[in-house]
Amino acid sequence: MSANDLTLVRGKVLLVDDDDLGREIGRAMLENAGLEVSEASNGAEAVEKVSGEDFDLVFMDIQMPVMDGLSATCAIRHLDKAGIENLPIIAMSGDIYAETWNGSLTAGMNGYIIKPIALEDLYAELQRWLPEGTPQQSQQPRLREQTEAEEFEFLLSGTDVKMGMCRAGDDRSTYVRLLKKFVDQFADTEQNLRQEIKSGNKRAAIFRVHTLKGVAGNLGANKLFKLSRDLEHQLKKDEKLTKLEAFFLEHTDFVSRIQALPAEQEEPPTQVDNEGSIEGLRTFLEQLLGPLQKFQVKETKTIVEKLQAQIWPEPYALELKKLKTLIDRYQFIAAVEKVKQVLTEIKR
């Protein structure tokens, strides 16, 4: 499934995951579906956020420090807050075992998604629990994008680049940035993991492999994901670590392939007249109306950035500031009305 094939949904979602890179990937997928996304890095933060804010849906990682997802869900269900028993909470975990699924149900969760998250599974949960938005028209990738993807797959041999880029919102630059973050975060994995195993720090070793497993899967590094999953299982069961050396070899190879990627070429800045005209403003607003009505987040933000790059005459500057605030808060329906209001004033 392409990111362009989904039916958009509306709502405010809390994404709970202890890994920064995992949350960034999750945010990209959720925002691409038209959602407002808030984040928490552990269960305790999630309980605090749900206590103070209203959410339509929660995606809750199970294995986290400070407070795990099961404990956080129990705490949320016991909050003194109207309607809290009806808040959908979806478990996220790389474990495929029945006891994990059953434990999440017992804790008060409503669903379960296996990591790495398949887009079909994510969209099924979104459409199950949230109201529908406007269908987004499917678009065929441009020839240049297809060529880049093919070159990319060659450079990252063995990686499911198409799936990784899809999770990154079909944006090559975002995907490359996430790959580089993987290197920054996990470059010292072999050194640290060997030390943890040698010193008998089993808990730290399991957590390290578990975290890497989730991110590798989301980036499309399927072989590294499978080796991580097998190694994590061996660590948990105190089995002989037959997958350890293969895991290190694949990890080193994946990091090397990322480091060998050519530097991204930045798009030259668009030359615009800093003094915006009334006619130019009308053109921008008419372009903005369609993406707003379809809840197309990326397209909306791109047009807004161009709007912000110019100086507009009063009183339109103030109205555009109000418009940006509405869009930043994902109040797209109100933003549509604001655009129509300004267009009416321009035409007078």
N, C-alpha and C positions, 0 to 999 in steps of 0.2 A: 504493500500500500504506500502510495506517495503521500507526502504531507499536503499535496494540493487536492487530494481526493476526499478529505474528511468533510463532514458536516459540522460547521462551527457550533459551539455551545457557549452559553453565558454563565457567568458566576465568578465567585471568589474562592480560590483554592489555597489551602495551606500545604506546602511541600516540606516534609520532615525527613532530613537525611543528614548524617554526621559528616559526610564527605563533601567538601566544597565543590569539587569537580562534578560529582554526581548530581548535586543540586543544580549546578549550572546547566547540565544536559537536560535534566528534568524540566527546568524553567523554560528552556528553549522549546521543548515539545508542547508544554502546556500553553505558553503564550502563542505559539503557532496555531493553537486551536481557538484562540480568541479570548483566553481567560486572564483574569487578574490574579497574579501569583504572589503569595507571601511565603517566607521561608522560616524554618527553625532548624537548628543544628543538633538538637537532641530532644528527648521526650519531655524534659522539664520545661524547655522553652516552648514546646508545642502546647503544653497544658496552660502556660501563662498566656500565650497568644489566643487560644480558644476561649479562655476565661474573659479576656478583655475585648475581643473582636468577634464579629459574626462571619462565619464561613459557610459555604455551600457544600464543600467537600474537603476531605483531608486524605492525603497520601502519606502513610506512616511507615518508615523503615522499621524493621523489627530489631535488628542488632545494632545498638548504639551505646556510647558511653553516657555517664551521668544518670540517665534514665532510659531504659529500653522502650521499644514501641508498645509492647504488651502492657507494661506498667503504666505508660502514659495514657493508653486507651482506657484502662480501668479508672485512672484518675479523672479523665475527661468525662466519662459516663457518670461520675459521682459529683460533678460540679453542680453548684446550686444556680442553675441557669435554665431558663425556660426553653423547652424544645431540644435540650442537649441529647436526649435519648434518640432523636431522629436525625442527628448529624451523621451522614455517611462517612465512615472511616475505612479506607482501603489499605490493607497490608502490602508492603513491598519487601521481598526477600529473594535471595539467590538460592535458598533451600527449596528443594522440590519434594520434601518428605511430608507425609500426611500429618505427622504429629505437629509440625510447624503450622500448617493450615488449621488444624483443629484447635491449637492453642490460640490462634488469632481470633477464631470464632468465639471461644470461651471468654476471651478478654473483652469482647463487645464490638469486634470489627465486622464489617459488612461484606467484604470482598477481599480478594487476594491476587496480586500480580507478581509473576516470577521475573526476577532480574536476570539478564538485561531485558528491559521492558520492550516487548514487541508493540509496535504502533497500533496494530489491530486490537490488542488487548487493552491498551490505554484508551483508545477511542471508544471501545465497547463500554468501558466503565464510565467514561465521561457522558456518553449518550444515555446510559442507563440511569444516571443520577441527576443530570443537569438538564435544564430546558434547552431546546435547540435554538440555534441562531440561523442566520441566512446561509444556505449552501454556498460553498466556495467553488467557483468554476475551476475545473481541472485545466491545467496548462501543460503543454508539451515543453520540455526543456529546450533552450536555444541550442543551435549547433555548436557554438563556442563552449557552452556548459557541458555538452556531451563529450566533446573532445578533451576538455580539461579532466573530466571524470575518468576517462580511459587512461590518460597519462598518469593520473593520480593513482589508479589501481595498479599500474605497472610499477610505480615507485614504491608503493606500499604493498608489495606482493604478499598474498596470503591474508589480506585484510578485506573485510566486506565494506568497502568504501561507500558504496551507495547507501547501505543501511546506516552507517555512521553519519553520513552527511544528512540523511533524512531526519535522524534524531536531532541534528543540529539546525533544523529548520531549512534544509536544502541550501545552506549557505556555506560555500567553500571556505571563506575567510574565518568564519566562526569555527568550523571543523578543524582547520589548521591550528587555530589558537588553542582549542581544547587538546589537540595532540601535543602541542608544546607544553601545555600545563601538565599533561601526563608525565612528560620527561622530567619537569621540575619537581613534581611531587614524588615520583617513584624511581628516580635515577639511582639512589643508594639502596634499593631494595635488597640486592644480594648480600651486601655487606651487613646490613642491619638484621636481615632474617637469619643469616648464618650465626650471628652472635646470639640472637634470641633462642635459637634451637640449642646451641652449645651450652648456654647458661640455664636452660630448662625453663625459660620464660614462655611457656606454652600459650598462655592467654594473649600475650603481645604478638606472637607469631601468627596465631589464628586470625587475630584482628587485622594484621597487616595484609595477609593473603586475601582475606575476605573483602577488604576495601579495594585492593587492586583488581580482584575478580570482577566486581561490579562495574568499575570504570572501563576496564578492558572490553567487557561485553558491550557496553554502550557505544564504544568507539568502533566496534566491528572487528576487534582483534579476537576472532573466534577461537583460534588455537590456544592463545594465551589464556583466554577465559576458561576453556575446558581443562587445561593443565592446572590453573589456579583452583578450580572447583575440586578436582581430584586431590590436589595437595591439601586443601583445606579439610577434606573428608579424612585423609590419612592422619592429619594432625589431631583432629577431634577424636578419632578412634584409637589413637596411640599405635597406629600401624607403622610398618616399615615405610620410610619415605622414598618410595621407588620413583616418584614423579619429581623429586626435588631438582635434580640436575637438568632434566628436560625443561622444567619450568624456568630455571635460570638462563638456559640457552635461548629459549624463545623470548624471554623478557629482554635480554641483551640485544637480540636481533631486532625486536620491535622498536626499542629505543634508538638503535643505530639507524634504522630506516627513517624514523621521524627526523632525526638530526641531519640526515642527508637530503631532506626535502629542500628544494630551492626556496629562497626568500620570496615571500608574497610581494607582488608588485602592486603598489597602491594606485588606485584610480586617480588620475589628475583631477584636481578640484574644478568644479564647474564655475565658469566665469559668469558672475551675475552682477547686474547693476545694483549697487547697495541701496539706492533710492528706489523703493518700490512704487509702481504706478497703480492707479485705481483699476485700470484694465488688467494689469498683471495680477493684482490681488483677486479679481474675479476669476481669472483663469485658474489660479492655485486652488481657490475654494471649490470650483466646479470639479477639479481633479480629485479633491479630497473627499467630496461627498460620497462617491461610489465606494471606496474602501471603508469609509466609516459605516455606511449602511450594511456592508457585508462583514463587518467586524474583522477586517484584514489588518492585523496589528502592524506587521512589518511595513506594508505599503503606506499605511497611515503615518507612521513615524518618519518614513523617508520624506514624505511631502511636508510634514510639519517642520522638519529640519531645514528644508529649503525656504519655508516661510520665515523661520526665525533668522535666516541669514540676511534678510533685507530689512530696511527701515521703512515702516509704513506710516502714512500720514494719520494724524489724529482726526476723528476719534477711533479709527479702526485699530490702532495699535493697542488700545486698552481692551477692545473686544477680542482681539487675537490672543492677548495674554490670558483672558478668561477661557478662551477656547482650548489653549494648550493645557491649562489646569484640568479641564474636564477630561481631555485625552490622557493625560498623565495618570488620572485616577480611573481610567478605563470606563468612564461614564459616556459611552459612545452614543447612546440615544439622545442624551442632552446635548452632546457635541453636534449631532446632526441638526438639531433645532437651532443651535447657535450659528452654524454655517448658513442655514437657510435665512436666518434673521439678518446676517451681515450682507448676504447676497441681495436681499430685498432692499436694504438701505442703499447699496451701491447702485441699484437700478432706478432709484427715485430721481 
